[in-house]
Each structure stands twice: as structure tokens, then as C-alpha cells.
């Protein structure tokens, strides 16, 4: 038997250890977890006619189906506020994020939320928030806040939609107003690109908005002050309603404002309608107290002019306001172009043009029983 030198034995052992250590696999790097599959409704989910609204107050308002969509049979109805299971404080944390004070400022008193799904099996869905306010004025004011907000309607307003008393549709969203209610509809589909989502929502939201608007209680007629605003030259969806004090003038009370364009020139019209001439005269007296307000003697009705600064560092906006019977109308500058510099040259009405438009507004409407 041949003898292997001890040194050779040690070297062989070392080589085995070395090979073994080198052959060990490095620990596998952590891989990202695959996202869960997008949840879709099952084809035929609406075959039984859709789900039901588990809220006694609003159950009759919501259509069970609209187009291929239906109330989610497995969905949850949540209600908050008066005659509801949850409080308005709860809806602030669960639904409205940081916007709750905006809702409350218009007199919010009740909210119902639920969901519609696609009966054809796509992951498309429509979430609906139905808010009830203390008055039609508060509800319509909130509606116009959603539609116009603080932006120029010439550039950013959604499209008009035939539903309820008034409605509008943007990309993936729709708003419906009727009496004390405002419905906010939001379409979602995680598998669609922005362009596809816009196209899909344009088809899906209108029939649902129409059915919902038909089911809401209360009059679908526009508020008196809105009806008194002229439609000619008005920018589409260019309407705003103050349920508090119009123009921020203490004591002016609720009223409507329209946004207009005549050729290159922009202007606004305000409308305030009161139950009788005496109440309208009280508002007119309030306007007379504005610093710098002056009477206008060239018009065949009570009229005055005043300037107002819309913001601390904003431009001054000039108004001519008249009263006839129970109605006040006013023509003023469009503050989006009233910069006061060269940029606003030729884009605003002068005083004579405002007076002429104001005269035409009263003449075109004719005299109502309260305007004698």
C-alpha cells in the first residue's frame, strides 16, 4: 500500500473544502411581489336585475340598471347624516378627504354612497356619492362649485349633460343637480389607458346620470335667479351660484352669475331675484353703501356703479347694477382678463357698453307681475 505524504493529505482536504465553498449558490435576491389581478365583475352579474339600495330614504332614487351597468349585488350602501347610520363627521374621514368643509359650507345634511358594476364582466365601475343639502340654493351652489370652481369656464368647464335639473360631464366624472340633491358619478377601470377611460366614461355615465336625475325628488326647474340670466353669448356651463352673499358683499344674499363672451370681449352678468320689490330694494340699498358707489341717471330704472377688488392683490372689477321690481341685474368686468394692463385692452366692456347691455337685459325679459 502506497503511503500518501501528510502534507498532500492536508492539501487534498483543503481543496475539497475550497471547492465545496465555491459551489454554494449565492442567496437569491428578493423579487418584487406580483400585483394582484384586477378585479372584474362576472359576466351576467346583472342578470338578476342588479342589487338593491339598503337605505330607506334613498332606495327609490337609484335605478337598479342603466345600460349594461347595475347596482353591485354584493356592494355596500353607506349613508351619513340625517336619518342615516353614520354621522357627517364620519363621512369626512371615509369619503371626502380634505373637502368636507366645502360640502358643509353649502349646507350638507346627508350623503349616500354606492357602486355600479359592468354586467358584461369588465373591471369597469361607477362610484356614486349622492349629497343632500338644506336647500336647492345650497345644492345648486355646490353643483356650480364642482363645475366651474375658481377656473375660467372658457378653458376648463366640463360639457353640458341632459340630466336632472342641470348636469355636466368631464373626463371620467359627471355631476347631476336636482332640487336639494347633487350626485357625483366617478367611472374607474384599471385596465384602460386615459384615452380609453375618457371614451368609455362618455358612453357609460350619461345613461346612468339621466336615470338618476329622473329618480331624484323635487323640482327640476332652475332657480329664479338662474332663469333671469341671458343665454345669448353665455359660455357653455358658464354659471356660478352663491348660496351665501353674491360677490362676497355682506347683505347681498344669494344670487347667480353668468360668464359671457361677445367677440373679443368678456364680461359677467349677475342676477338677484327676491320674493317682492321691497326685498329687492333692500339689496339695492346694501349695494349703495359700497365705498365709491355712484348712481347712474342715464338708465330708466334704479341703477348704480361701483368697483370691487376681487382679491387683495387682484384687479379692480367695475359693475353697473340696476333694479326693476323684484329683480336686480348687473353687468361687470370679467376678472380673468381684467388685469388693468395692456393685456386687457380691447377685452372688456366700457361703461357705456355695460349700461347698454343692462338696459337690453331688462327690456328683453319684459315686466313680470313683480316688476310693475
Phi, psi and omega in degrees: 000129181280147181261135177261126180303145182301323182296324179292324179297316180298319181294322180294318179297319179297321181295321179297315179299317182297314180297319181298317181292327181284334183278349178295134179284142175292146179303137181294138178289145180296129179261148178295144180283133180296139180294151179294151180297149179293128182285129177240154173283156180279139176305135182088008181297339181259007185300328181274007177098007178087175182280190179234155180271116183269060177210114187299325183289318188256003187304324184278350185280329190264129173290143178288326179225153174205111187065226178273359184263153178213163173302133181300115181299334180254011184278169182246134173263125179244137179229147184220149175096213183297136178055036182229166181282330180252163179265165176294330176295325179291319180296331178298320183273330185269333188234318193259003178049239184266009185260006188301321182295331176296313178301311184296328182295341178260006176092033178301134176228350181200146179219139172232134178234142177200183186221144172251147179235165181274119180289349179270359172099005177280165176281010178293144178208159178232117175270137182237128169250119177251114182254137175248138183243170184291339184204160174300326179297316178295318180295315181292324176300318178294319178303311180291332175297320178291320186282311184262321184054227180248021184257167178281116181297340178294334183251331192234358186290143174289176182275147176294150183223138180276099179194144177056218175273332176197147181204158180212153180227129173247195179287110177080000182223156173213150180231136180230130176245140170202120179052242184273002191244147169226125177255133176246120182249132182229118181268141179219143174202108187291344181269355184258139172288163182308319180293320178294319180298318179297317180292318181294315182295328179294336178266324189276320187288319183304311180296326178290318178298319179296312181296319179293317178298325178290331184274345181288146181279166176095168182290141178263004180284147179291156180296150183308317182294327178289320179297332182278351176283135179292147177270333180296132180071004180281137178291136180307130182062018180274067180225138175224146181229129178260114177277350175258239180260118179300138182063009181072017181270117182302126179095350180290326179078186186289152180182172184249156177223135177244153181249129190228159176216128177235099185063232180278354187260142178246148176202170177235155176231133175250153181220128177231122180239129181242163183301330181208173183295326181295318179293322177293322178297324177298319178294318180298321177296324177298318180293327179298334184278354178295135179305127177087358180295138181227144177289152177244117185263358183270001180248149185277029177205168178301128181209154177209165177231147178204161177248148181219137176262116187291331179217167184303321180246016182275172180285159175279136181246129184260136181233147167238120186236137179233158177232136175217113183063233183268011187235137170245134174232149180215147177241128183219175180291151171274112187291344177291338178242357182277067182281340182085356181248200183295334182295333182266358182299127178078004182251358182236154175282143173276178186299317181296320179293322177295316180297320180295318179294320180297318178298318179295324181297316179290323181290319184291331182281336184075177183262120175279169180306329182277352185259014180282000000 
